[in-house]
Amino acid sequence: MLLILVFVFGALAAVTGFWGFFFFAAALAFIARRLFPAFLVAFIVLLLLVLL
Protein backbone atom coordinates (compact mmCIF):
# COMPACT_ATOMS: atom_id res chain seq x y z
CA MET A 1 0.00 0.00 0.00
CA LEU A 2 2.75 2.44 0.94
CA LEU A 3 4.71 1.44 -2.16
CA ILE A 4 1.68 2.45 -4.22
CA LEU A 5 1.69 5.85 -2.51
CA VAL A 6 5.39 6.21 -3.20
CA PHE A 7 4.85 5.27 -6.85
CA VAL A 8 2.06 7.84 -7.24
CA PHE A 9 4.23 10.44 -5.49
CA GLY A 10 7.09 9.60 -7.83
CA ALA A 11 4.85 10.08 -10.86
CA LEU A 12 3.74 13.46 -9.54
CA ALA A 13 7.36 14.34 -8.83
CA ALA A 14 8.30 13.55 -12.43
CA VAL A 15 5.50 15.84 -13.59
CA THR A 16 6.35 18.69 -11.22
CA GLY A 17 10.00 18.77 -12.26
CA PHE A 18 13.27 19.06 -10.38
CA TRP A 19 11.98 20.00 -6.92
CA GLY A 20 9.36 17.28 -7.03
CA PHE A 21 12.03 14.73 -7.95
CA PHE A 22 14.27 16.03 -5.16
CA PHE A 23 11.55 15.58 -2.54
CA PHE A 24 10.71 12.16 -3.95
CA ALA A 25 14.34 10.99 -3.69
CA ALA A 26 14.59 12.36 -0.15
CA ALA A 27 11.34 10.61 0.80
CA LEU A 28 12.59 7.31 -0.66
CA ALA A 29 15.86 7.53 1.29
CA PHE A 30 14.02 8.43 4.47
CA ILE A 31 11.53 5.57 4.01
CA ALA A 32 14.33 3.06 3.45
CA ARG A 33 16.03 4.23 6.66
CA ARG A 34 13.02 4.44 8.93
CA LEU A 35 11.13 1.36 7.70
CA PHE A 36 7.76 2.94 6.99
CA PRO A 37 6.70 4.85 10.13
CA ALA A 38 3.16 6.18 10.26
CA PHE A 39 4.21 9.83 10.51
CA LEU A 40 6.19 9.51 7.28
CA VAL A 41 3.11 8.22 5.48
CA ALA A 42 1.21 11.27 6.73
CA PHE A 43 4.09 13.50 5.58
CA ILE A 44 4.02 11.99 2.08
CA VAL A 45 0.26 12.46 1.89
CA LEU A 46 0.67 16.11 2.92
CA LEU A 47 3.32 16.57 0.22
CA LEU A 48 0.93 15.03 -2.31
CA LEU A 49 -1.76 17.52 -1.29
CA VAL A 50 0.71 20.40 -1.60
CA LEU A 51 1.82 19.27 -5.07
CA LEU A 52 -1.78 18.93 -6.22
mmCIF file of the N, C-alpha and C atoms, coordinates in Angstrom:
data_MODEL
# 
_entry.id   MODEL 
# 
loop_
_atom_site.group_PDB 
_atom_site.id 
_atom_site.type_symbol 
_atom_site.label_atom_id 
_atom_site.label_alt_id 
_atom_site.label_comp_id 
_atom_site.label_asym_id 
_atom_site.label_entity_id 
_atom_site.label_seq_id 
_atom_site.pdbx_PDB_ins_code 
_atom_site.Cartn_x 
_atom_site.Cartn_y 
_atom_site.Cartn_z 
_atom_site.occupancy 
_atom_site.B_iso_or_equiv 
_atom_site.pdbx_formal_charge 
_atom_site.auth_seq_id 
_atom_site.auth_comp_id 
_atom_site.auth_asym_id 
_atom_site.auth_atom_id 
_atom_site.pdbx_PDB_model_num 
ATOM 1   N N  . MET A 1 1  ? 0.834  -1.198 0.000   1.00 0.00 ? 1  MET A N  1 
ATOM 2   C CA . MET A 1 1  ? 0.000  0.000  0.000   1.00 0.00 ? 1  MET A CA 1 
ATOM 3   C C  . MET A 1 1  ? 0.875  1.257  0.000   1.00 0.00 ? 1  MET A C  1 
ATOM 4   N N  . LEU A 1 2  ? 1.869  1.276  0.883   1.00 0.00 ? 2  LEU A N  1 
ATOM 5   C CA . LEU A 1 2  ? 2.753  2.439  0.939   1.00 0.00 ? 2  LEU A CA 1 
ATOM 6   C C  . LEU A 1 2  ? 3.573  2.558  -0.334  1.00 0.00 ? 2  LEU A C  1 
ATOM 7   N N  . LEU A 1 3  ? 3.952  1.410  -0.903  1.00 0.00 ? 3  LEU A N  1 
ATOM 8   C CA . LEU A 1 3  ? 4.707  1.444  -2.158  1.00 0.00 ? 3  LEU A CA 1 
ATOM 9   C C  . LEU A 1 3  ? 3.876  2.075  -3.263  1.00 0.00 ? 3  LEU A C  1 
ATOM 10  N N  . ILE A 1 4  ? 2.570  1.826  -3.233  1.00 0.00 ? 4  ILE A N  1 
ATOM 11  C CA . ILE A 1 4  ? 1.683  2.452  -4.224  1.00 0.00 ? 4  ILE A CA 1 
ATOM 12  C C  . ILE A 1 4  ? 1.693  3.968  -4.043  1.00 0.00 ? 4  ILE A C  1 
ATOM 13  N N  . LEU A 1 5  ? 1.640  4.411  -2.777  1.00 0.00 ? 5  LEU A N  1 
ATOM 14  C CA . LEU A 1 5  ? 1.687  5.854  -2.510  1.00 0.00 ? 5  LEU A CA 1 
ATOM 15  C C  . LEU A 1 5  ? 2.998  6.447  -2.999  1.00 0.00 ? 5  LEU A C  1 
ATOM 16  N N  . VAL A 1 6  ? 4.096  5.726  -2.752  1.00 0.00 ? 6  VAL A N  1 
ATOM 17  C CA . VAL A 1 6  ? 5.395  6.212  -3.203  1.00 0.00 ? 6  VAL A CA 1 
ATOM 18  C C  . VAL A 1 6  ? 5.449  6.282  -4.723  1.00 0.00 ? 6  VAL A C  1 
ATOM 19  N N  . PHE A 1 7  ? 4.858  5.277  -5.385  1.00 0.00 ? 7  PHE A N  1 
ATOM 20  C CA . PHE A 1 7  ? 4.848  5.273  -6.850  1.00 0.00 ? 7  PHE A CA 1 
ATOM 21  C C  . PHE A 1 7  ? 4.049  6.452  -7.396  1.00 0.00 ? 7  PHE A C  1 
ATOM 22  N N  . VAL A 1 8  ? 2.887  6.707  -6.809  1.00 0.00 ? 8  VAL A N  1 
ATOM 23  C CA . VAL A 1 8  ? 2.062  7.844  -7.235  1.00 0.00 ? 8  VAL A CA 1 
ATOM 24  C C  . VAL A 1 8  ? 2.809  9.150  -6.987  1.00 0.00 ? 8  VAL A C  1 
ATOM 25  N N  . PHE A 1 9  ? 3.466  9.240  -5.814  1.00 0.00 ? 9  PHE A N  1 
ATOM 26  C CA . PHE A 1 9  ? 4.230  10.436 -5.489  1.00 0.00 ? 9  PHE A CA 1 
ATOM 27  C C  . PHE A 1 9  ? 5.377  10.631 -6.475  1.00 0.00 ? 9  PHE A C  1 
ATOM 28  N N  . GLY A 1 10 ? 6.003  9.525  -6.859  1.00 0.00 ? 10 GLY A N  1 
ATOM 29  C CA . GLY A 1 10 ? 7.087  9.599  -7.833  1.00 0.00 ? 10 GLY A CA 1 
ATOM 30  C C  . GLY A 1 10 ? 6.597  10.084 -9.192  1.00 0.00 ? 10 GLY A C  1 
ATOM 31  N N  . ALA A 1 11 ? 5.421  9.630  -9.593  1.00 0.00 ? 11 ALA A N  1 
ATOM 32  C CA . ALA A 1 11 ? 4.854  10.078 -10.865 1.00 0.00 ? 11 ALA A CA 1 
ATOM 33  C C  . ALA A 1 11 ? 4.566  11.578 -10.816 1.00 0.00 ? 11 ALA A C  1 
ATOM 34  N N  . LEU A 1 12 ? 4.002  12.029 -9.702  1.00 0.00 ? 12 LEU A N  1 
ATOM 35  C CA . LEU A 1 12 ? 3.739  13.463 -9.540  1.00 0.00 ? 12 LEU A CA 1 
ATOM 36  C C  . LEU A 1 12 ? 5.044  14.247 -9.516  1.00 0.00 ? 12 LEU A C  1 
ATOM 37  N N  . ALA A 1 13 ? 6.067  13.668 -8.887  1.00 0.00 ? 13 ALA A N  1 
ATOM 38  C CA . ALA A 1 13 ? 7.364  14.342 -8.832  1.00 0.00 ? 13 ALA A CA 1 
ATOM 39  C C  . ALA A 1 13 ? 7.947  14.495 -10.231 1.00 0.00 ? 13 ALA A C  1 
ATOM 40  N N  . ALA A 1 14 ? 7.797  13.473 -11.056 1.00 0.00 ? 14 ALA A N  1 
ATOM 41  C CA . ALA A 1 14 ? 8.299  13.552 -12.426 1.00 0.00 ? 14 ALA A CA 1 
ATOM 42  C C  . ALA A 1 14 ? 7.562  14.646 -13.202 1.00 0.00 ? 14 ALA A C  1 
ATOM 43  N N  . VAL A 1 15 ? 6.289  14.820 -12.896 1.00 0.00 ? 15 VAL A N  1 
ATOM 44  C CA . VAL A 1 15 ? 5.504  15.843 -13.587 1.00 0.00 ? 15 VAL A CA 1 
ATOM 45  C C  . VAL A 1 15 ? 5.873  17.241 -13.095 1.00 0.00 ? 15 VAL A C  1 
ATOM 46  N N  . THR A 1 16 ? 6.114  17.369 -11.787 1.00 0.00 ? 16 THR A N  1 
ATOM 47  C CA . THR A 1 16 ? 6.354  18.695 -11.220 1.00 0.00 ? 16 THR A CA 1 
ATOM 48  C C  . THR A 1 16 ? 7.766  19.198 -11.500 1.00 0.00 ? 16 THR A C  1 
ATOM 49  N N  . GLY A 1 17 ? 8.674  18.310 -11.904 1.00 0.00 ? 17 GLY A N  1 
ATOM 50  C CA . GLY A 1 17 ? 9.999  18.771 -12.265 1.00 0.00 ? 17 GLY A CA 1 
ATOM 51  C C  . GLY A 1 17 ? 11.058 18.486 -11.213 1.00 0.00 ? 17 GLY A C  1 
ATOM 52  N N  . PHE A 1 18 ? 12.081 19.331 -11.193 1.00 0.00 ? 18 PHE A N  1 
ATOM 53  C CA . PHE A 1 18 ? 13.266 19.064 -10.378 1.00 0.00 ? 18 PHE A CA 1 
ATOM 54  C C  . PHE A 1 18 ? 12.965 19.001 -8.894  1.00 0.00 ? 18 PHE A C  1 
ATOM 55  N N  . TRP A 1 19 ? 12.232 19.979 -8.369  1.00 0.00 ? 19 TRP A N  1 
ATOM 56  C CA . TRP A 1 19 ? 11.983 20.000 -6.923  1.00 0.00 ? 19 TRP A CA 1 
ATOM 57  C C  . TRP A 1 19 ? 11.138 18.823 -6.500  1.00 0.00 ? 19 TRP A C  1 
ATOM 58  N N  . GLY A 1 20 ? 10.167 18.458 -7.333  1.00 0.00 ? 20 GLY A N  1 
ATOM 59  C CA . GLY A 1 20 ? 9.360  17.279 -7.025  1.00 0.00 ? 20 GLY A CA 1 
ATOM 60  C C  . GLY A 1 20 ? 10.212 16.029 -6.974  1.00 0.00 ? 20 GLY A C  1 
ATOM 61  N N  . PHE A 1 21 ? 11.139 15.899 -7.935  1.00 0.00 ? 21 PHE A N  1 
ATOM 62  C CA . PHE A 1 21 ? 12.028 14.734 -7.951  1.00 0.00 ? 21 PHE A CA 1 
ATOM 63  C C  . PHE A 1 21 ? 12.932 14.731 -6.725  1.00 0.00 ? 21 PHE A C  1 
ATOM 64  N N  . PHE A 1 22 ? 13.396 15.920 -6.328  1.00 0.00 ? 22 PHE A N  1 
ATOM 65  C CA . PHE A 1 22 ? 14.266 16.027 -5.158  1.00 0.00 ? 22 PHE A CA 1 
ATOM 66  C C  . PHE A 1 22 ? 13.549 15.543 -3.895  1.00 0.00 ? 22 PHE A C  1 
ATOM 67  N N  . PHE A 1 23 ? 12.315 16.012 -3.711  1.00 0.00 ? 23 PHE A N  1 
ATOM 68  C CA . PHE A 1 23 ? 11.552 15.585 -2.536  1.00 0.00 ? 23 PHE A CA 1 
ATOM 69  C C  . PHE A 1 23 ? 11.254 14.093 -2.587  1.00 0.00 ? 23 PHE A C  1 
ATOM 70  N N  . PHE A 1 24 ? 10.984 13.586 -3.804  1.00 0.00 ? 24 PHE A N  1 
ATOM 71  C CA . PHE A 1 24 ? 10.714 12.155 -3.951  1.00 0.00 ? 24 PHE A CA 1 
ATOM 72  C C  . PHE A 1 24 ? 11.933 11.324 -3.563  1.00 0.00 ? 24 PHE A C  1 
ATOM 73  N N  . ALA A 1 25 ? 13.127 11.732 -4.024  1.00 0.00 ? 25 ALA A N  1 
ATOM 74  C CA . ALA A 1 25 ? 14.342 10.992 -3.693  1.00 0.00 ? 25 ALA A CA 1 
ATOM 75  C C  . ALA A 1 25 ? 14.613 11.056 -2.187  1.00 0.00 ? 25 ALA A C  1 
ATOM 76  N N  . ALA A 1 26 ? 14.394 12.222 -1.591  1.00 0.00 ? 26 ALA A N  1 
ATOM 77  C CA . ALA A 1 26 ? 14.588 12.358 -0.147  1.00 0.00 ? 26 ALA A CA 1 
ATOM 78  C C  . ALA A 1 26 ? 13.604 11.483 0.614   1.00 0.00 ? 26 ALA A C  1 
ATOM 79  N N  . ALA A 1 27 ? 12.357 11.436 0.146   1.00 0.00 ? 27 ALA A N  1 
ATOM 80  C CA . ALA A 1 27 ? 11.341 10.605 0.800   1.00 0.00 ? 27 ALA A CA 1 
ATOM 81  C C  . ALA A 1 27 ? 11.707 9.127  0.695   1.00 0.00 ? 27 ALA A C  1 
ATOM 82  N N  . LEU A 1 28 ? 12.198 8.709  -0.481  1.00 0.00 ? 28 LEU A N  1 
ATOM 83  C CA . LEU A 1 28 ? 12.595 7.310  -0.658  1.00 0.00 ? 28 LEU A CA 1 
ATOM 84  C C  . LEU A 1 28 ? 13.725 6.934  0.294   1.00 0.00 ? 28 LEU A C  1 
ATOM 85  N N  . ALA A 1 29 ? 14.739 7.806  0.400   1.00 0.00 ? 29 ALA A N  1 
ATOM 86  C CA . ALA A 1 29 ? 15.863 7.527  1.288   1.00 0.00 ? 29 ALA A CA 1 
ATOM 87  C C  . ALA A 1 29 ? 15.401 7.462  2.746   1.00 0.00 ? 29 ALA A C  1 
ATOM 88  N N  . PHE A 1 30 ? 14.505 8.387  3.100   1.00 0.00 ? 30 PHE A N  1 
ATOM 89  C CA . PHE A 1 30 ? 14.019 8.429  4.475   1.00 0.00 ? 30 PHE A CA 1 
ATOM 90  C C  . PHE A 1 30 ? 13.188 7.194  4.783   1.00 0.00 ? 30 PHE A C  1 
ATOM 91  N N  . ILE A 1 31 ? 12.353 6.759  3.819   1.00 0.00 ? 31 ILE A N  1 
ATOM 92  C CA . ILE A 1 31 ? 11.527 5.569  4.014   1.00 0.00 ? 31 ILE A CA 1 
ATOM 93  C C  . ILE A 1 31 ? 12.418 4.339  4.200   1.00 0.00 ? 31 ILE A C  1 
ATOM 94  N N  . ALA A 1 32 ? 13.446 4.228  3.363   1.00 0.00 ? 32 ALA A N  1 
ATOM 95  C CA . ALA A 1 32 ? 14.326 3.063  3.452   1.00 0.00 ? 32 ALA A CA 1 
ATOM 96  C C  . ALA A 1 32 ? 15.029 3.021  4.807   1.00 0.00 ? 32 ALA A C  1 
ATOM 97  N N  . ARG A 1 33 ? 15.338 4.188  5.371   1.00 0.00 ? 33 ARG A N  1 
ATOM 98  C CA . ARG A 1 33 ? 16.028 4.228  6.658   1.00 0.00 ? 33 ARG A CA 1 
ATOM 99  C C  . ARG A 1 33 ? 15.094 3.945  7.823   1.00 0.00 ? 33 ARG A C  1 
ATOM 100 N N  . ARG A 1 34 ? 13.921 4.511  7.783   1.00 0.00 ? 34 ARG A N  1 
ATOM 101 C CA . ARG A 1 34 ? 13.023 4.439  8.931   1.00 0.00 ? 34 ARG A CA 1 
ATOM 102 C C  . ARG A 1 34 ? 12.031 3.276  8.900   1.00 0.00 ? 34 ARG A C  1 
ATOM 103 N N  . LEU A 1 35 ? 11.998 2.533  7.784   1.00 0.00 ? 35 LEU A N  1 
ATOM 104 C CA . LEU A 1 35 ? 11.126 1.359  7.700   1.00 0.00 ? 35 LEU A CA 1 
ATOM 105 C C  . LEU A 1 35 ? 9.648  1.703  7.903   1.00 0.00 ? 35 LEU A C  1 
ATOM 106 N N  . PHE A 1 36 ? 9.194  2.644  7.110   1.00 0.00 ? 36 PHE A N  1 
ATOM 107 C CA . PHE A 1 36 ? 7.762  2.944  6.992   1.00 0.00 ? 36 PHE A CA 1 
ATOM 108 C C  . PHE A 1 36 ? 7.061  3.308  8.298   1.00 0.00 ? 36 PHE A C  1 
ATOM 109 N N  . PRO A 1 37 ? 7.465  4.398  8.960   1.00 0.00 ? 37 PRO A N  1 
ATOM 110 C CA . PRO A 1 37 ? 6.704  4.850  10.131  1.00 0.00 ? 37 PRO A CA 1 
ATOM 111 C C  . PRO A 1 37 ? 5.420  5.570  9.701   1.00 0.00 ? 37 PRO A C  1 
ATOM 112 N N  . ALA A 1 38 ? 4.469  5.601  10.587  1.00 0.00 ? 38 ALA A N  1 
ATOM 113 C CA . ALA A 1 38 ? 3.165  6.181  10.256  1.00 0.00 ? 38 ALA A CA 1 
ATOM 114 C C  . ALA A 1 38 ? 3.270  7.679  9.960   1.00 0.00 ? 38 ALA A C  1 
ATOM 115 N N  . PHE A 1 39 ? 4.105  8.384  10.709  1.00 0.00 ? 39 PHE A N  1 
ATOM 116 C CA . PHE A 1 39 ? 4.209  9.828  10.507  1.00 0.00 ? 39 PHE A CA 1 
ATOM 117 C C  . PHE A 1 39 ? 4.786  10.154 9.137   1.00 0.00 ? 39 PHE A C  1 
ATOM 118 N N  . LEU A 1 40 ? 5.637  9.267  8.602   1.00 0.00 ? 40 LEU A N  1 
ATOM 119 C CA . LEU A 1 40 ? 6.191  9.507  7.279   1.00 0.00 ? 40 LEU A CA 1 
ATOM 120 C C  . LEU A 1 40 ? 5.113  9.346  6.206   1.00 0.00 ? 40 LEU A C  1 
ATOM 121 N N  . VAL A 1 41 ? 4.227  8.386  6.403   1.00 0.00 ? 41 VAL A N  1 
ATOM 122 C CA . VAL A 1 41 ? 3.110  8.216  5.476   1.00 0.00 ? 41 VAL A CA 1 
ATOM 123 C C  . VAL A 1 41 ? 2.270  9.486  5.452   1.00 0.00 ? 41 VAL A C  1 
ATOM 124 N N  . ALA A 1 42 ? 1.981  10.032 6.641   1.00 0.00 ? 42 ALA A N  1 
ATOM 125 C CA . ALA A 1 42 ? 1.211  11.269 6.726   1.00 0.00 ? 42 ALA A CA 1 
ATOM 126 C C  . ALA A 1 42 ? 1.951  12.409 6.035   1.00 0.00 ? 42 ALA A C  1 
ATOM 127 N N  . PHE A 1 43 ? 3.287  12.452 6.203   1.00 0.00 ? 43 PHE A N  1 
ATOM 128 C CA . PHE A 1 43 ? 4.092  13.496 5.583   1.00 0.00 ? 43 PHE A CA 1 
ATOM 129 C C  . PHE A 1 43 ? 4.024  13.408 4.061   1.00 0.00 ? 43 PHE A C  1 
ATOM 130 N N  . ILE A 1 44 ? 4.102  12.176 3.531   1.00 0.00 ? 44 ILE A N  1 
ATOM 131 C CA . ILE A 1 44 ? 4.025  11.987 2.084   1.00 0.00 ? 44 ILE A CA 1 
ATOM 132 C C  . ILE A 1 44 ? 2.654  12.409 1.568   1.00 0.00 ? 44 ILE A C  1 
ATOM 133 N N  . VAL A 1 45 ? 1.614  12.070 2.296   1.00 0.00 ? 45 VAL A N  1 
ATOM 134 C CA . VAL A 1 45 ? 0.262  12.460 1.894   1.00 0.00 ? 45 VAL A CA 1 
ATOM 135 C C  . VAL A 1 45 ? 0.137  13.983 1.879   1.00 0.00 ? 45 VAL A C  1 
ATOM 136 N N  . LEU A 1 46 ? 0.701  14.651 2.891   1.00 0.00 ? 46 LEU A N  1 
ATOM 137 C CA . LEU A 1 46 ? 0.669  16.114 2.922   1.00 0.00 ? 46 LEU A CA 1 
ATOM 138 C C  . LEU A 1 46 ? 1.425  16.693 1.728   1.00 0.00 ? 46 LEU A C  1 
ATOM 139 N N  . LEU A 1 47 ? 2.569  16.100 1.385   1.00 0.00 ? 47 LEU A N  1 
ATOM 140 C CA . LEU A 1 47 ? 3.324  16.566 0.221   1.00 0.00 ? 47 LEU A CA 1 
ATOM 141 C C  . LEU A 1 47 ? 2.511  16.380 -1.050  1.00 0.00 ? 47 LEU A C  1 
ATOM 142 N N  . LEU A 1 48 ? 1.786  15.263 -1.142  1.00 0.00 ? 48 LEU A N  1 
ATOM 143 C CA . LEU A 1 48 ? 0.931  15.031 -2.312  1.00 0.00 ? 48 LEU A CA 1 
ATOM 144 C C  . LEU A 1 48 ? -0.121 16.129 -2.409  1.00 0.00 ? 48 LEU A C  1 
ATOM 145 N N  . LEU A 1 49 ? -0.733 16.478 -1.283  1.00 0.00 ? 49 LEU A N  1 
ATOM 146 C CA . LEU A 1 49 ? -1.760 17.521 -1.291  1.00 0.00 ? 49 LEU A CA 1 
ATOM 147 C C  . LEU A 1 49 ? -1.167 18.859 -1.705  1.00 0.00 ? 49 LEU A C  1 
ATOM 148 N N  . VAL A 1 50 ? 0.061  19.135 -1.239  1.00 0.00 ? 50 VAL A N  1 
ATOM 149 C CA . VAL A 1 50 ? 0.706  20.401 -1.604  1.00 0.00 ? 50 VAL A CA 1 
ATOM 150 C C  . VAL A 1 50 ? 1.002  20.441 -3.100  1.00 0.00 ? 50 VAL A C  1 
ATOM 151 N N  . LEU A 1 51 ? 1.485  19.310 -3.640  1.00 0.00 ? 51 LEU A N  1 
ATOM 152 C CA . LEU A 1 51 ? 1.816  19.269 -5.071  1.00 0.00 ? 51 LEU A CA 1 
ATOM 153 C C  . LEU A 1 51 ? 0.560  19.374 -5.932  1.00 0.00 ? 51 LEU A C  1 
ATOM 154 N N  . LEU A 1 52 ? -0.548 18.856 -5.444  1.00 0.00 ? 52 LEU A N  1 
ATOM 155 C CA . LEU A 1 52 ? -1.785 18.935 -6.216  1.00 0.00 ? 52 LEU A CA 1 
ATOM 156 C C  . LEU A 1 52 ? -2.335 20.351 -6.171  1.00 0.00 ? 52 LEU A C  1 
# 
